[in-house]
């Protein structure tokens, strides 16, 4: 049951990231985005992934519970893409200022 609740949490958080990545791509500006927030979320997902790898009980059953890590990595990838777009958009903002 704990794994199901964790997946619901991860999927709920992760559902908004693809939309956010598309919005960042189309906006072509970093205005209104917080680098600190993105880095905090990115670090949180890394900590969540690390917690799975150091949890012996989880690692013993990883062949049945791999999907939990899959969603963590999927969310980490989405936040990573948003971070890349943040820096792209920051550069575009500087170009537009000149």
C-alpha positions as a Markdown table, in Angstrom:
| # | Residue | x | y | z |
|---|---|---|---|---|
| 1 | Unk | 0.0 | 0.0 | 0.0 |
| 2 | Unk | 2.9 | 2.4 | 0.8 |
| 3 | Unk | 4.2 | 2.0 | -2.7 |
| 4 | Unk | 0.8 | 2.7 | -4.3 |
| 5 | Unk | 0.5 | 5.9 | -2.3 |
| 6 | Unk | 4.1 | 6.9 | -3.2 |
| 7 | Unk | 3.3 | 6.3 | -6.9 |
| 8 | Unk | 0.2 | 8.5 | -6.6 |
| 9 | Unk | 2.3 | 11.2 | -5.1 |
| 10 | Unk | 5.0 | 10.9 | -7.8 |
| 11 | Unk | 2.5 | 10.8 | -10.7 |
| 12 | Unk | 0.6 | 13.8 | -9.2 |
| 13 | Unk | 3.7 | 15.8 | -9.0 |
| 14 | Unk | 4.9 | 14.6 | -12.4 |
| 15 | Unk | 1.7 | 15.2 | -14.3 |
| 16 | Unk | 2.4 | 18.9 | -14.4 |
| 17 | Unk | 6.0 | 18.7 | -15.6 |
| 18 | Unk | 5.5 | 17.9 | -19.3 |
| 19 | Unk | 3.0 | 20.8 | -19.5 |
| 20 | Unk | 5.5 | 23.1 | -17.8 |
| 21 | Unk | 8.3 | 22.0 | -20.2 |
| 22 | Unk | 6.1 | 22.8 | -23.2 |
| 23 | Unk | 5.2 | 26.2 | -21.7 |
| 24 | Unk | 8.8 | 27.0 | -21.0 |
| 25 | Unk | 9.7 | 26.0 | -24.6 |
| 26 | Unk | 7.0 | 28.1 | -26.1 |
| 27 | Unk | 7.5 | 31.1 | -23.8 |
| 28 | Unk | 11.1 | 31.7 | -24.8 |
| 29 | Unk | 11.7 | 33.7 | -21.6 |
| 30 | Unk | 12.9 | 32.9 | -18.1 |
| 31 | Unk | 10.8 | 35.6 | -16.6 |
| 32 | Unk | 8.6 | 34.3 | -13.9 |
| 33 | Unk | 10.7 | 31.1 | -13.4 |
| 34 | Unk | 12.7 | 30.4 | -10.3 |
| 35 | Unk | 16.1 | 28.7 | -10.7 |
| 36 | Unk | 16.2 | 28.0 | -7.0 |
| 37 | Unk | 12.8 | 26.3 | -7.1 |
| 38 | Unk | 13.8 | 24.1 | -10.1 |
| 39 | Unk | 17.1 | 23.2 | -8.4 |
| 40 | Unk | 15.3 | 22.3 | -5.1 |
| 41 | Unk | 12.8 | 20.0 | -7.0 |
| 42 | Unk | 15.7 | 18.5 | -9.0 |
| 43 | Unk | 17.6 | 17.8 | -5.8 |
| 44 | Unk | 14.5 | 16.4 | -4.1 |
| 45 | Unk | 14.1 | 13.8 | -6.9 |
| 46 | Unk | 17.8 | 12.9 | -6.6 |
| 47 | Unk | 17.3 | 12.4 | -2.9 |
| 48 | Unk | 14.2 | 10.3 | -3.5 |
| 49 | Unk | 16.1 | 8.1 | -6.0 |
| 50 | Unk | 19.0 | 7.7 | -3.6 |
| 51 | Unk | 16.7 | 6.7 | -0.8 |
| 52 | Unk | 15.5 | 3.8 | -2.9 |
| 53 | Unk | 19.0 | 2.6 | -3.7 |
| 54 | Unk | 20.0 | 2.7 | 0.0 |
| 55 | Unk | 16.8 | 1.0 | 1.2 |
| 56 | Unk | 17.8 | -2.7 | 1.4 |
| 57 | Unk | 14.2 | -3.9 | 1.5 |
| 58 | Unk | 13.4 | -2.0 | -1.6 |
| 59 | Unk | 16.5 | -3.3 | -3.4 |
| 60 | Unk | 15.7 | -6.9 | -2.6 |
| 61 | Unk | 12.3 | -6.5 | -4.3 |
| 62 | Unk | 13.3 | -4.2 | -7.1 |
| 63 | Unk | 12.3 | -6.7 | -9.8 |
| 64 | Unk | 8.7 | -6.3 | -8.6 |
| 65 | Unk | 8.9 | -2.6 | -7.7 |
| 66 | Unk | 11.0 | -1.1 | -10.5 |
| 67 | Unk | 8.1 | 1.1 | -11.6 |
| 68 | Unk | 8.5 | 3.3 | -8.5 |
| 69 | Unk | 12.0 | 4.3 | -9.6 |
| 70 | Unk | 10.8 | 4.6 | -13.2 |
| 71 | Unk | 8.5 | 7.5 | -12.1 |
| 72 | Unk | 11.2 | 9.2 | -10.1 |
| 73 | Unk | 13.6 | 9.1 | -13.1 |
| 74 | Unk | 10.8 | 10.3 | -15.4 |
| 75 | Unk | 10.1 | 13.3 | -13.2 |
| 76 | Unk | 13.8 | 14.0 | -12.8 |
| 77 | Unk | 14.1 | 14.0 | -16.6 |
| 78 | Unk | 11.2 | 16.5 | -16.9 |
| 79 | Unk | 12.7 | 18.8 | -14.3 |
| 80 | Unk | 16.1 | 18.5 | -16.0 |
| 81 | Unk | 14.5 | 19.5 | -19.4 |
| 82 | Unk | 12.9 | 22.5 | -17.7 |
| 83 | Unk | 16.3 | 23.5 | -16.2 |
| 84 | Unk | 17.9 | 23.3 | -19.7 |
| 85 | Unk | 15.1 | 25.4 | -21.1 |
| 86 | Unk | 15.5 | 27.9 | -18.2 |
| 87 | Unk | 19.1 | 28.5 | -19.2 |
| 88 | Unk | 18.2 | 28.7 | -22.9 |
| 89 | Unk | 15.4 | 31.2 | -22.1 |
| 90 | Unk | 17.8 | 33.2 | -19.9 |
| 91 | Unk | 20.2 | 33.5 | -22.9 |
| 92 | Unk | 17.3 | 34.5 | -25.1 |
| 93 | Unk | 16.2 | 37.1 | -22.6 |
| 94 | Unk | 19.8 | 38.6 | -22.7 |
| 95 | Unk | 19.8 | 38.6 | -26.5 |
| 96 | Unk | 16.4 | 40.4 | -26.6 |
| 97 | Unk | 17.6 | 43.0 | -24.2 |
| 98 | Unk | 20.4 | 44.0 | -26.6 |
